[in-house]
């Protein structure tokens, strides 16, 4: 948390909210990343171009930022091995399928619409995150 600044967090949150609202207004869809990316794995005829553009935009954003002179933070995972990160990603992917969406779909779009399903799913995401951190830090002694 040594690089946290409230202003950049506020601006980032506002941009995420604005992009979700614009996506809903212009495309009539919820900006749930797991559902959008999942639609590329099992594409529906004529449905893949906008999904591909969305995912490429997620990848292109940081690249454009760096090309304009920005510097991305140095993120390190000192306690995680590559197999551990792969396992974590698979568990998260399973969870998004189980809950019918991810943190962007439920947490950003669903909660803002006061969807009961999204409120419950987001609560479950938060609880699982809290429990995982507690377990890793206290039960495993790290």
C-alpha positions in Angstrom: 0.0 0.0 0.0 3.0 2.3 -0.1 2.0 3.6 -3.6 -1.7 4.2 -2.8 -3.0 7.6 -3.5 -6.7 8.5 -3.0 -6.9 10.8 -6.0 -5.7 8.2 -8.5 -8.0 5.6 -6.9 -10.9 8.0 -7.2 -10.2 8.8 -10.8 -9.7 5.1 -11.6 -12.9 4.1 -9.9 -14.8 6.9 -11.7 -13.4 5.7 -15.1 -14.4 2.1 -14.4 -17.9 3.3 -13.5 -18.1 5.5 -16.6 -16.9 2.8 -18.9 -19.5 0.3 -17.4 -22.3 2.8 -17.9 -21.2 3.7 -21.4 -20.9 0.0 -22.3 -24.5 -0.6 -21.0 -25.9 2.4 -22.8 -24.1 1.8 -26.1 -24.1 -2.0 -26.2 -27.0 -2.9 -24.0 -24.8 -5.4 -22.1 -23.2 -5.7 -18.7 -19.4 -5.2 -18.7 -18.6 -8.5 -17.0 -15.2 -9.5 -18.1 -15.5 -13.2 -17.5 -18.7 -13.5 -19.5 -17.2 -11.4 -22.3 -14.0 -13.5 -22.4 -16.0 -16.7 -22.0 -17.9 -15.8 -25.1 -14.7 -15.9 -27.1 -14.0 -19.5 -25.9 -17.4 -20.7 -27.0 -18.3 -18.1 -29.7 -21.8 -17.4 -30.9 -22.0 -16.5 -34.6 -21.6 -12.8 -35.1 -21.1 -12.2 -31.4 -17.3 -12.5 -31.2 -16.0 -9.2 -32.9 -17.2 -6.9 -30.1 -16.0 -9.4 -27.5 -12.5 -9.6 -29.1 -12.4 -5.8 -29.3 -13.2 -5.5 -25.6 -10.5 -8.0 -24.6 -7.9 -6.4 -26.9 -8.8 -3.1 -25.3 -8.0 -4.5 -21.9 -4.6 -5.6 -23.1 -4.0 -2.4 -25.2 -4.8 0.0 -22.4 -1.6 -0.5 -20.4 0.5 -0.7 -23.6 -0.8 2.7 -24.7 -0.2 4.1 -21.2 3.5 2.9 -21.4 3.9 4.2 -24.9 2.8 7.6 -23.7 5.5 7.6 -21.1 3.6 6.0 -18.2 5.3 3.5 -15.9 3.4 0.5 -14.6 4.0 -0.5 -11.0 6.4 -3.3 -10.2 4.1 -6.1 -9.0 5.6 -9.0 -7.3 4.2 -12.2 -5.8 6.8 -13.2 -3.3 4.7 -16.1 -1.8 3.3 -17.4 -5.0 4.9 -19.9 -7.4 3.9 -20.1 -11.1 1.9 -23.3 -10.4 0.2 -21.6 -7.5 -0.8 -18.7 -9.6 -2.1 -21.0 -12.3 -4.1 -22.9 -9.7 -5.4 -19.6 -8.2 -6.5 -18.5 -11.7 -8.4 -21.8 -12.3 -10.1 -21.5 -9.0 -11.2 -18.0 -9.7 -12.4 -19.1 -13.2 -14.4 -21.9 -11.6 -15.9 -19.4 -9.1 -17.0 -17.0 -11.8 -18.8 -19.8 -13.6 -20.4 -21.0 -10.3 -21.6 -17.5 -9.4 -22.7 -16.6 -12.9 -20.2 -13.7 -13.2 -17.1 -12.0 -11.9 -16.2 -9.0 -9.8 -16.7 -6.7 -12.7 -20.1 -8.0 -13.6 -21.5 -8.5 -10.1 -19.4 -6.0 -8.1 -19.4 -3.0 -10.5 -22.5 -3.5 -12.7 -24.8 -5.7 -10.5 -24.3 -3.9 -7.2 -24.9 -0.5 -8.8 -28.2 -1.9 -10.1 -29.0 -3.2 -6.6 -29.3 -6.8 -8.0 -29.8 -9.1 -5.0 -27.9 -11.9 -6.8 -25.0 -9.5 -7.4 -25.0 -8.3 -3.8 -24.9 -11.9 -2.5 -22.2 -12.8 -5.0 -20.1 -9.8 -4.2 -20.4 -10.5 -0.5 -19.2 -14.1 -1.2 -16.3 -12.7 -3.2 -15.3 -10.4 -0.3 -15.7 -13.1 2.4 -13.6 -15.6 0.4 -10.9 -13.0 -0.1 -10.9 -12.1 3.6 -10.8 -15.8 4.6 -8.0 -16.5 2.1 -5.8 -13.7 3.4 -6.5 -14.7 7.0 -5.6 -18.3 6.3 -2.5 -17.5 4.3 -1.2 -15.0 6.9 -2.2 -16.7 10.1 -2.9 -20.4 9.6 0.2 -20.9 7.4 2.3 -18.5 9.4 3.4 -16.1 6.6 
